[in-house]
Each structure stands twice: as structure tokens, then as C-alpha cells.
């Protein structure tokens, strides 16, 4: 399984502010949709909250410390290892944020899609 990160980084190395993207460029969003559609996306709970709903045409896995959390249309796990275990048979999975999840996933990451 290839673990890939998709991340947009500003010149000052920021990836977001107040749980929001720093910009909304249609071309970047289209590229994100193209590469992740039909695949699994793994994100932290704060990133999911900023998106507001499961991303369509993708398997959505959310990582949270809250063991009681349940979200319709989303698989919820408590750590990255559990998320990756759910995807073991997949060709490629995408880590899509936030900062803490990127940090945890770095040792397992084989590819980075950088905007």
C-alpha cells in the first residue's frame, strides 16, 4: 500500500489557519478531487469538521481521540495505525490533514502531492 499525503503549503510553511485552508483555488481543489476520487482519504477530526461532510466518491476515515464519536458515512478510528490497518489491501491511500496527522504519517509516507 502506498501512503500518500496531499498538502498545500504557503510560502511561510503554513497549511491552514483556524481550521480552514489559507486559500480556495479552483485548480487546486480540482486536482485534489482528481487524485483522491475512488480512494480512501484519512484525516483528523478537526480537518473533517472544517470540511463539514464526508468527501464524495471516497472512503472517509477520521482519526479522533474521542472513542464515542460516530459520523454517518465515515469510519472513525482512534489512531493512524488503526486507519492504515483498515486500508491494508488498497493500492494507495491519501492523508489529507491536519498538521498532527501529517506529522504522525510522515514515517509511513511514500509520496507527497504538494501544492
N, C-alpha and C positions, 0 to 999 in steps of 0.2 A: 504494500500500500504506500502510495506517495502522499505525504502530508505536505500541503502547500499553504502558504499564507497569502492573503490578499490584503494589501495595506496601502493607504495613501498617506504620504508624509509631506509636511510643509517644509520650507527651507530651514525653519528653526527646529526641525525634527519632531514637531507636534503632530499627533494623529487625530486630535479632537479637542473640543472644549465643552464643558458642561454636558457631557454625554451626547454630543452632536458632532457631525462631520464639520470640518472647517469650511468646506465649500460644497456646492452641488453642481457639478459639471455633467451635463447630459452624456457626453462622450465617455467619461469615466464610469458613470453608472451603467451605461450600455455594455461597456467592456466587462464590468463586474458580473452583469447578468449573463453575458455570453459564456464566460468561463465557468461560472458556478451552476448554471441551469443543468438539471439532471443529476446533480451530485449532492453530497452531504456538505452542509455548512455547520461549523461548530463555532459557537460564540458564548461569551459571558452573558450573565443575566442583565447587566446594565446596557450592553450593546443591544440585546433583544428588546429591552424597554424602549430604547431610542428608535428602533425600527418599528415597534408597535404591533407587529403581527408576524406570523411565520412567512418566510420568503417563499413565494410560489414556485412550483416545479423543482423543489429542492427538499431533501430530508433535512430538517432543522433539529439540531441538538444544542441545548442550552446548559451551560455549566453554572451551578449555583451552590452556595453553602447551605441554602435553605432546603432541608430534607423534606419539607412539607409541600413545596411548590409543585403545582400541576398547571400545565398550559395546554389548551386544546391545540392539536396539530403539531405539537413539539415533544420531543423526547427530552426529559430532564434528568441530568446526572449530577453527581457531586464533585467530580474531578475529571481532569483531562484524560487520565489513564482509562477511566470507565468509558468516556466518549470514544476514544480511539479503539477500544476493545469492541464496541458496537459496530465499528466500521471495518474491522479486520479484513473482510473479504472484498472490500471495494478497491478499485484501481487508484482513485485519487479522492482525497477529502480536503476541504478548504477551511482553514482557520481564518475567521473574519473579524476578530476583535473581542474584547478591547485589550488595553495595554497589558493587564495581568495575564490574560490568556495567551497573548503573543509571547510574553516572557516565558511562561511555562512550556509552550510548544516549541520554542527555538531548538532545543536539542533533537527533537524528532522531525524537524522540518527539512525537506529535501529541495523545495522550490519556493521562491518568493516572487509574487506578482506585485511589483512596486509601481505606484503612480505618484 
